[in-house]
Amino acid sequence: NTAYSADIRFVSHKYRGFILTLTFLFYTAYHLSRKPISIVKSELHRNCSLVIRPADLNFTNNATWCDWAPFDQNNYQTLFGVLDNSFLVAYAIGMFFSGIFGERVPLRYYLSFGMLMSGVFTCLFGLGFYLNIHSLWYYSVIQVLNGLMQTTGWPAVVACIGNWFGKGKRGFIMGVWNSHTSVGNILGSLIAGAFVSSAWGLSFIVPGLIIASTGILCFFFLVESNDGDETESVTNNSSHVDRVAYGSISAEPAEAVEQHTEAISFSGALSIPGVVEFSLCLLFAKLVSYTFLYWLPLYISNVAHFDAKAAGDMSTLFDVGGIVGGITAGLVSDYTGGRATTCCVMLLTAAPMVSMLLLCGGLVNGPYALITTAVSADLGTHESLRGNSRALSTVTAIIDGTGSVGAAVGPLLAGLISPTGWNHVFYMLITSDLLACLFLSRLVYKEALGWCRRVPRARG
């Protein structure tokens, strides 16, 4: 029995590492395919007086001859805002439904379909360059459909990770794992930047092919869960031991574990202590993060007068800081047991540093990463659920869906405010950071009481 148990633990740890790597790759691809639009903006509307005009080109407007219609108009920032919000509003709305589907559909099929379709719509946006399409409706509809498809990713990968990893070092593990967001943004920036000045269509087509390829990889290799606790399996389920110990792990969820458990309702998930507070905090944290994601390259291009490629490369500093911030937030929250306090301190510190890309990236994306990973997993397996393991996807979708409302509002506000001056955009971001902290104040107080031993400390 001891040798048998050791074999099971060894295989389980091996598959945990495999699933961690695989889901990291999946969500890297999701973010990689979202990033090109922010890089291509500065190519769709340029300062044509700085561009060398081909000798054989006939044009009627000296100021906009090098721009891509319809973004050659004076209201180009508003038009870019339409593209951003077509994606982000669809993403925010779709996310609330995505968790419900994720609880009821095999995650392997759900993720595979989502990545394949995201790849198709990302490629279709880039094909507008080669087909010489100048319709705002075309690009907006593509963004809406892509936003809906992208909602398949987050609830599914978090549910998968939650199925494989316990709570012990969840903050650190998920902090490292969540760097896929920043890695995807960085790779997306570099890939899009490599083609943006010559043929911006490839800035979308190449990432689209990458995420479609990972969808095929998901279909053949994803194992959704660990089929229950390995120690109980030794004594109570010998057939399960055979499946795990000797490598024939099924990609289908274990019916014996899940059969008696009903998926949680939307209202039931909202009633879990902490879900509402962390959801509203994420709304403002994600507002800040996505404003940087969609507008930072254009800001750098306009203010520092960099070309599109250089602006995209420099914008990756924000995401580099995000990698460090996510890992730091996970480590600190694991050590202290204070998820809310960790987020609040980092957001307060970020408020006066919004113009310092590296530091701000770490301080904003740290809480964002912690809430969307470890906090979501903690709440989705909260003790009040009494073992209902099918709540994780719905809880994750509620938290990230609420955050996605902020992700939609932030770039929209930036588009409306930026014509009055970029300083006003930064004031808006600082205010959002402070509001994010405000919504965590009750949980921070509760954690502080726990540290003072006035109430028992309980994570989540």
C-alpha positions in Angstrom: 0.0 0.0 0.0 2.9 2.4 0.8 4.5 1.8 -2.6 1.2 2.1 -4.3 0.5 5.4 -2.6 4.0 6.7 -3.6 3.4 5.7 -7.2 0.1 7.7 -7.2 1.7 10.7 -5.6 4.5 10.7 -8.2 2.2 10.4 -11.1 -0.1 13.0 -9.7 2.7 15.6 -9.2 3.9 14.8 -12.8 0.5 15.5 -14.2 0.1 18.7 -12.1 3.3 20.1 -13.7 2.0 19.1 -17.1 -1.4 20.7 -16.6 0.2 23.8 -15.1 2.4 24.2 -18.2 -0.4 23.4 -20.7 -2.9 25.8 -19.2 -0.2 28.5 -19.0 0.4 28.0 -22.7 -3.4 28.2 -23.4 -4.0 31.5 -21.7 -0.7 33.0 -23.0 -2.2 32.4 -26.5 -5.5 34.1 -25.4 -3.7 37.2 -24.4 -1.3 37.1 -27.3 -4.2 37.3 -29.7 -5.8 40.3 -27.8 -2.7 42.5 -27.9 -2.3 43.3 -31.6 -5.1 45.9 -31.8 -3.2 48.2 -29.3 0.0 47.9 -31.4 -1.7 48.5 -34.8 -3.6 51.6 -33.7 -0.6 53.8 -34.2 -0.3 52.4 -37.7 -3.9 52.9 -38.7 -3.6 56.6 -37.8 -0.2 58.1 -38.2 1.5 61.5 -38.5 1.8 61.4 -42.3 4.1 64.4 -42.4 6.8 62.1 -40.9 6.2 59.3 -43.4 8.1 59.1 -46.7 5.6 59.3 -49.6 6.0 56.8 -52.5 6.7 58.7 -55.7 3.9 56.9 -57.7 1.2 57.5 -55.1 -1.7 59.8 -55.9 -3.6 61.3 -52.9 -5.9 64.2 -52.1 -5.1 64.9 -48.5 -1.6 65.6 -47.4 -2.5 65.1 -43.7 -4.1 61.6 -43.9 -2.7 60.0 -47.1 -0.9 57.3 -45.1 -3.8 56.4 -42.7 -6.2 53.5 -43.0 -9.8 54.5 -43.6 -12.0 54.9 -41.7 -9.4 55.8 -39.0 -8.1 58.7 -41.1 -10.7 61.0 -39.6 -10.2 63.6 -36.8 -12.4 61.5 -34.5 -10.0 58.5 -34.9 -9.7 58.1 -31.1 -13.4 57.7 -30.8 -13.4 55.1 -33.6 -10.6 53.2 -31.8 -12.8 53.3 -28.7 -15.6 51.7 -30.6 -13.3 48.8 -31.6 -12.0 48.4 -28.0 -15.5 48.4 -26.5 -17.0 46.1 -29.2 -14.6 43.5 -27.8 -14.7 44.4 -24.2 -18.4 44.8 -23.7 -19.0 41.5 -25.5 -16.4 40.0 -23.3 -17.9 41.4 -20.1 -21.5 40.3 -21.0 -20.3 36.9 -22.3 -18.3 36.2 -19.2 -21.3 36.0 -16.9 -22.7 33.2 -19.1 -19.4 31.5 -19.8 -19.0 30.2 -16.2 -22.5 28.6 -16.4 -21.5 26.8 -19.6 -18.2 25.9 -18.2 -19.8 24.1 -15.3 -21.9 21.9 -17.6 -19.7 21.3 -20.7 -16.4 19.2 -20.6 -13.6 21.8 -20.2 -11.5 20.1 -22.9 -14.2 20.6 -25.5 -15.1 24.1 -24.3 -11.5 25.4 -24.3 -10.7 23.8 -27.7 -13.7 25.3 -29.4 -13.1 28.8 -27.8 -9.4 28.9 -28.9 -10.2 27.7 -32.5 -12.9 30.3 -33.0 -10.8 33.0 -31.4 -8.1 32.2 -33.9 -10.6 32.4 -36.8 -11.9 35.9 -35.8 -8.4 37.2 -35.0 -7.3 36.1 -38.5 -10.5 37.7 -40.1 -9.5 41.1 -38.6 -6.1 40.9 -40.2 -7.6 39.8 -43.5 -9.2 43.2 -43.7 -5.7 44.5 -44.7 -5.4 42.1 -47.6 -9.0 42.4 -48.7 -8.8 46.3 -48.5 -11.8 46.5 -46.2 -12.5 50.0 -44.8 -15.8 49.4 -43.0 -15.9 50.2 -39.3 -18.9 47.7 -39.1 -16.7 44.9 -40.3 -14.0 45.4 -37.7 -16.5 46.0 -34.9 -18.5 42.9 -35.6 -15.3 40.8 -35.7 -14.4 42.3 -32.3 -17.8 41.5 -30.8 -17.6 37.8 -32.0 -14.0 37.5 -30.8 -14.9 39.0 -27.4 -17.6 36.4 -27.0 -15.2 33.5 -27.9 -12.5 34.8 -25.6 -14.8 34.3 -22.6 -14.3 30.6 -22.9 -10.8 30.8 -21.6 -10.6 32.2 -18.1 -13.3 30.3 -16.2 -12.2 27.0 -17.8 -8.4 27.3 -17.1 -8.9 28.5 -13.5 -11.4 25.6 -12.9 -8.8 23.2 -14.3 -6.0 24.5 -12.1 -8.3 24.6 -9.1 -9.1 20.9 -9.7 -5.4 20.0 -9.7 -4.0 22.2 -6.9 -4.9 22.5 -3.2 -4.9 25.6 -1.1 -1.5 25.2 0.6 0.7 27.3 -1.8 -2.1 28.3 -4.1 -1.2 32.0 -4.1 2.4 31.4 -5.1 1.6 28.7 -7.7 -1.1 30.8 -9.3 1.1 33.9 -9.1 3.7 32.2 -11.1 1.1 30.6 -13.4 -0.7 33.9 -13.9 2.3 35.5 -15.5 0.9 34.0 -18.7 -1.2 37.2 -18.9 2.0 39.4 -19.1 3.9 36.9 -21.2 1.0 36.8 -23.7 0.9 40.6 -23.8 4.7 40.8 -24.3 4.7 38.2 -27.0 1.7 39.7 -28.7 3.4 43.1 -28.7 6.6 41.7 -30.2 4.9 39.6 -32.8 2.5 42.4 -33.8 5.4 44.9 -33.8 7.4 42.8 -36.1 4.8 43.1 -38.9 3.0 46.4 -38.1 5.0 48.7 -40.3 5.1 46.5 -43.3 1.8 44.6 -43.4 -0.3 45.1 -40.3 -2.6 42.3 -41.3 0.0 39.8 -40.3 0.0 41.3 -36.8 -3.4 39.6 -36.4 -3.1 36.6 -38.6 0.1 35.2 -36.9 -1.4 35.4 -33.4 -4.7 34.0 -34.7 -2.9 30.9 -36.1 -1.0 30.5 -32.8 -4.2 30.4 -30.6 -6.0 28.1 -33.1 -3.0 25.7 -32.9 -3.2 25.7 -29.1 -6.9 24.8 -29.4 -5.9 21.7 -31.3 -3.3 20.9 -28.6 -5.9 21.3 -25.9 -8.3 18.9 -27.6 -5.7 16.1 -27.6 -3.8 16.6 -24.3 -5.9 18.4 -21.7 -6.8 16.4 -18.5 -9.5 18.3 -16.7 -9.1 17.1 -13.1 -7.3 14.8 -10.7 -10.3 12.5 -10.2 -10.5 13.1 -6.5 -8.1 12.8 -3.6 -5.2 10.4 -4.1 -5.1 9.1 -0.6 -8.8 8.2 -0.6 -8.3 6.6 -3.9 -5.9 4.0 -2.5 -8.3 2.7 0.1 -11.7 3.3 -1.5 -11.3 3.2 -5.3 -8.9 0.7 -6.7 -10.0 1.1 -10.2 -9.2 4.8 -9.9 -5.7 3.8 -8.6 -5.1 1.8 -11.7 -6.1 4.6 -14.0 -3.8 7.2 -12.3 -0.8 5.1 -11.4 -0.3 3.6 -14.7 -0.9 6.5 -17.0 -4.3 5.9 -18.4 -5.8 9.1 -17.0 -9.1 9.8 -18.8 -9.7 13.2 -20.2 -13.3 13.0 -19.1 -14.3 14.2 -15.6 -14.8 11.5 -13.0 -18.5 10.6 -12.8 -18.2 9.1 -9.3 -17.0 12.4 -7.8 -19.3 14.8 -9.7 -22.4 12.8 -10.3 -24.2 13.8 -7.1 -23.2 17.4 -7.2 -25.4 20.1 -8.9 -23.8 23.2 -10.5 -24.3 26.2 -8.3 -26.8 28.9 -9.2 -25.7 32.5 -10.1 -27.4 33.9 -6.9 -25.8 31.1 -4.9 -22.3 32.1 -6.1 -23.0 35.7 -5.3 -23.9 34.8 -1.7 -20.4 33.3 -1.0 -18.7 35.7 1.5 -16.2 37.9 -0.3 -17.4 37.4 -3.9 -19.1 40.8 -4.2 -16.2 42.7 -2.6 -13.5 41.1 -4.7 -15.6 41.5 -7.9 -16.1 45.2 -7.4 -12.4 45.6 -6.5 -11.4 43.8 -9.7 -13.7 46.1 -11.7 -11.5 49.1 -10.9 -8.2 47.2 -11.0 -9.0 45.8 -14.4 -10.1 49.2 -15.6 -6.6 50.5 -14.9 -4.9 47.4 -16.4 -6.9 47.4 -19.6 -6.6 51.1 -20.1 -2.8 50.6 -20.2 -3.2 47.5 -22.4 -5.2 49.3 -25.1 -3.9 52.9 -24.9 -0.3 52.8 -23.7 1.4 52.2 -27.1 -0.7 55.1 -28.6 0.2 57.3 -25.6 3.9 56.6 -26.0 3.7 57.2 -29.7 1.8 60.5 -29.3 3.8 61.9 -26.4 7.3 60.5 -27.0 6.9 60.5 -30.8 8.1 56.9 -31.2 7.1 54.8 -34.2 4.6 52.0 -33.9 7.1 49.3 -33.3 9.2 51.2 -30.7 6.0 52.2 -28.8 4.8 48.7 -28.7 8.2 47.4 -27.5 8.3 50.0 -24.7 4.8 49.3 -23.6 6.0 45.7 -22.6 7.6 47.3 -19.5 4.2 47.4 -17.9 3.7 43.7 -18.5 7.2 42.8 -17.2 6.3 44.6 -14.0 3.1 42.6 -14.0 5.0 39.3 -13.9 6.9 40.3 -10.8 3.8 41.8 -9.2 1.7 38.7 -9.7 4.3 36.4 -8.1 5.0 38.8 -5.3 1.3 39.2 -4.5 0.9 35.4 -4.4 3.8 34.9 -2.1 2.9 37.6 0.4 -0.8 36.5 0.5 0.2 32.9 1.1 2.6 34.0 4.0 0.2 36.4 5.6 -3.2 34.8 4.8 -4.4 38.2 3.8 -5.6 38.2 0.2 -7.6 41.5 0.6 -4.9 43.3 2.5 -2.2 42.4 0.0 -4.4 43.7 -2.9 -5.2 46.9 -1.0 -1.7 47.8 -0.1 -0.4 47.2 -3.6 -3.2 49.3 -5.2 -2.7 52.2 -2.7 1.0 52.2 -3.6 0.2 52.0 -7.3 -2.0 55.2 -7.3 0.9 57.7 -7.3 3.0 55.7 -9.7 0.8 55.4 -12.7 3.4 57.1 -14.9 6.2 54.7 -13.9 5.5 51.8 -16.2 7.6 49.0 -14.6 6.5 49.7 -11.0 2.9 50.5 -11.9 2.7 47.2 -13.9 3.7 45.2 -10.8 1.5 47.1 -8.4 -1.7 47.0 -10.5 -1.3 43.6 -12.1 -0.3 42.0 -8.8 -3.8 42.4 -7.2 -5.4 41.8 -10.6 -3.6 38.5 -10.9 -4.2 37.5 -7.2 -8.0 38.1 -7.4 -8.5 36.4 -10.8 -6.5 33.3 -9.7 -6.0 32.4 -6.0 -8.9 34.4 -4.7 -11.3 33.0 -7.3 -10.1 29.5 -6.5 -10.4 30.1 -2.8 -13.9 31.4 -3.1 -15.0 28.8 -5.6 -14.0 26.1 -3.0 -15.2 28.1 0.0 -16.2 26.1 3.1 -19.8 27.4 2.8 -20.2 25.3 -0.4 -19.8 22.1 1.6 -17.8 20.2 -1.0 -19.6 21.4 -4.1 -16.7 21.4 -6.5 -18.7 22.6 -9.5 -18.9 26.2 -8.2 -15.4 27.2 -9.2 -16.1 28.1 -12.9 -19.2 30.1 -12.0 -17.5 32.1 -9.2 -14.5 32.7 -11.5 -16.8 34.0 -14.2 -18.7 36.3 -11.9 -15.5 37.9 -10.5 -13.8 38.2 -13.9 -17.0 39.2 -15.6 -17.5 42.1 -13.2 -13.8 43.0 -13.7 -14.4 42.9 -17.4 -17.0 45.7 -17.1 -14.2 47.8 -15.8 -12.0 46.6 -18.6 -14.7 47.9 -21.1 -15.2 51.2 -19.3 -11.6 52.1 -18.9 -10.5 52.3 -22.5 -13.8 54.0 -23.4 -13.1 56.7 -20.8 -9.5 57.0 -22.0 -10.8 57.6 -25.5 -13.2 60.3 -24.4 -10.8 62.0 -21.9 -7.5 61.8 -23.9 -8.4 64.7 -26.3 -8.6 67.0 -23.2 -5.1 66.0 -22.2 -3.4 62.8 -21.1 -3.0 64.1 -17.5 -6.7 63.7 -17.1 -6.5 60.1 -18.1 -3.9 59.5 -15.3 -6.2 61.2 -12.8 -8.9 58.8 -13.8 -6.6 55.9 -13.2 -5.5 57.1 -9.8 -9.2 57.5 -8.7 -9.9 53.9 -9.9 -7.1 52.5 -7.8 -8.4 54.2 -4.7 -11.9 53.0 -5.4 -10.6 49.4 -5.8 -9.1 49.7 -2.3 -12.3 51.1 -0.9 -14.4 48.0 -1.8 -11.9 45.8 0.0 -12.0 47.8 3.3 -14.4 45.5 5.1 -12.3 42.4 4.2 -9.1 44.1 5.2 -10.6 45.0 8.6 -11.7 41.4 9.0 -8.2 40.1 8.2 -6.6 42.6 10.6 -8.8 41.4 13.4 -7.7 37.9 12.5 -4.1 38.8 12.9 -4.8 40.4 16.2 -6.4 37.0 17.3 -9.7 38.6 18.0 -11.4 36.3 15.5 -10.2 33.0 13.9 -8.3 33.7 10.7 -9.9 32.0 7.7 -8.7 32.6 4.1 -11.4 33.5 1.6 
